[in-house]
Amino acid sequence: MDDFLKGVYISEVKKQCEFGLAAIKYLNHALQQTNNRDLKKEESSFYHSEVFRQIHSFLTHASNVSRIIWPPQFKQKKKETDEEYEKRLQQNDKVVRGRVLKKEYDLEDSNPLKQRTLRDHLEHYDERLDHWRNNNINRVIVSDIIGPANTIVGAAESGLMRWFDPTRNVFKFRGEEFDLQTIATAIDAILSTSRTLENELRERRFNTA
């Protein structure tokens, strides 16, 4: 991949990072408003919903960054040797692009952005509801909770669908916990690297002109 094409992908990564961090700003504003006792009921309800809308928006943009750098790749076939599998991977455009960009950004697979589990939970919420319907006998379901861990007691975790704990910046979904601050920090770091890479590419173009 030449510098021009790298620049196209890096520009898109930067844009998605900026969108994601903008969602965090709106999220923080919405959180502040949920504590405003002077708001009317309709306004309070709006900002409560806005918290979860902005979290979803943030995770969507984080996932877009993730898919550019760590695109989904096919699994190794039965009886396929490691060498055959690697050869097949090297012929896949998405895999090649992801490897090039991961190297440019100097990222490891341990980066929290590679994991898209929470985004998938929210994106496929209908399927999670189906699973709850088929496995939750007492039909108790609670969603869109804002508060610390002791806000809801006595309910099965499988019925607690969306829960944001602002005291820890943790999002809970059916018992699983996800650290949003860790994801935001990773996004911020990739945004900074994107700007550095863009400057380096610009300088290289200028020096070769």
N, C-alpha and C positions, 0 to 999 in steps of 0.2 A: 504494500500500500504506500503510495507516494505522499509527500507532505501536504499536497492540496486536499487529498481525500481524508487524511488524518485530521486536517483542520476542520473539515465539514462535520465529522463525528464529534470532535472536541467542542466545537461551537454548540452542537445540540446538547451535549452533556452539560455544558455550562448553563445553557438556557433552562434545562430541566432542574438543575440545582437551584438556580435563582427562583424559579417558580415554587419549588418545594420550600425554600426558606421564607418566601413571601407568605405562604400558607401558614407557617409557624407564627409570623407576626400577627396575622388575622386571628389565629387560634388564641394567642395570648391576649389580644384585645377582647375577644369573646369571653374568655375566662374571667377577665376583670369585670366585665359587665354582668356576669352571672352572680356576682357578689354585690351588685348595686341594688340596694333595697328601695330606691326611688323609682325603679322601672315599673311600668304597667305589666300586668300578667302576660299580655301578648308579646311585649318586648322581651320580657324575661324568658319566655318560651322560645322566642326566636334565637336569642343568644345561646341558650342551652343546646338547641339543635345545631347552631353554627359551630360549636365546639367540635362536634363529631363530623360535620361536613368538612371542616378544615383539616382535621386529622386524616380523613379519607383522601382529601386532595393532596396533602403532604405525602402520604404513603404512595399514592398513584405516581407522583413525580419521582419519588425515590425509586419506585419500581421501574420507571422508564430508564433511569440512569443504570439501574442494575441490569436490565435486559440488554442495554447497549454494550456494557462491559462484560457481563456474564450471561450471554444468551442461552436459552434452553438448548440442550444438545441431546441427540439420540443416544440410546443405551447400547451397550455392547451386546451383540448377538450371541446366542448359544453356539459354542464350538468355534467362535471367532477368536483368533489369537490376538494378543495385545498389539502386535505389529499390524495386523490387518485392521483392527479397530482404529489405531492411530492414523493409518493411511486414509481411512474413510473420513475421519475427523478433519484431516488436513485438506480434504476436498470439499468441505462444507463451508460456504461463504460466511455464515454467521459465526461459526467457531473460529475461523481465521481472523475475522474482524475483532472478535472479543479478545483473542490472544494478543493481537497487535496493540490494542488499546490498554489492556491490562499491563502490558510491558511499558507502554508510554507513561502511564500513571504510577507505575511501580507499586501495584496493588497485590495483595495476597488473597487467597480464597477465604481466609479467616475474616475478611472485612465484613462488618455487619450488613452492608448493603447487598451482599450476595443472597442473603436469606430473604425470601419474599412470602413467607408463611402468613404473616398478618394481613398483608395486602390481599392475598388469595382468599383468606377468610371473609374479608369484607366484599371482595369482588364476586365471590360465589356464595353470598349470604343465603340465597334461596336453598342451596344444597345443605347448608348448615342447619337451616330451619327444618328441612326434611329429616335430617339425622336426629334432631331434637324431637320431632314429632313421633318418630318411630322408636325412640329409646327412652323418653321421659314419661314415666307412668303418671305422675301427679299433675302434669300439664302446667307446672309453674315456670314462667318465663319472665325475666326482667331484662330490660335493655336501656342503653343510654344513661348509664349511671355516672355521675361525677362526684368523686369523693374518695377518702382514704379507704383502706382495706376493711374497716369495721362498719362501713356505711350500710351494708346489707348483711344480715346474719340469718342463718337457718335455711337458706335456699341452696339447692344443689348447684354446684358450679357449672354443670352441663346446661343449666337454664339461664346462666348469666351471660348474655350475649355480647354486649359492648359496655365496657367499664373503663373510665379514665380516672386515674389517681394523680391529680396535679401536684400532690405533695412529693411524689417520687418521679413524675413524668413517665409513668408506666401505664400502658394500655393492657387491659385484661380481656381475654375472649375465651369463654367457657373453661376457665381455669388456667389457661396459658397466659404467661406474662411476657410483655414485649417492652423493652426500654426505648422509648421514643427519643430520649436525649442522646443515646448512643448513635441512633440513626442520623439525627440532626447534625451531630458532631462530624460524622463521616461525610455527610453531604457538604458541610462547610469546608472540610479539608479538600474534597474533590473539586469544589468550586475554585479554591485558591490555586490548586494545581492546574486547573483548566486555563486560568488566566496566565499563569507562567508559561504553559505550553504554547498558548496563542502568541505570546510575545516572542518566544523562541522561534516559532515558525515564521513569524513576520520578519524577524531579523535575518533568518536564513534566506528568505525570498529577496530581501533588500540587498544582501551581500552577493547574491548570485545574479542580480538583475544587470 
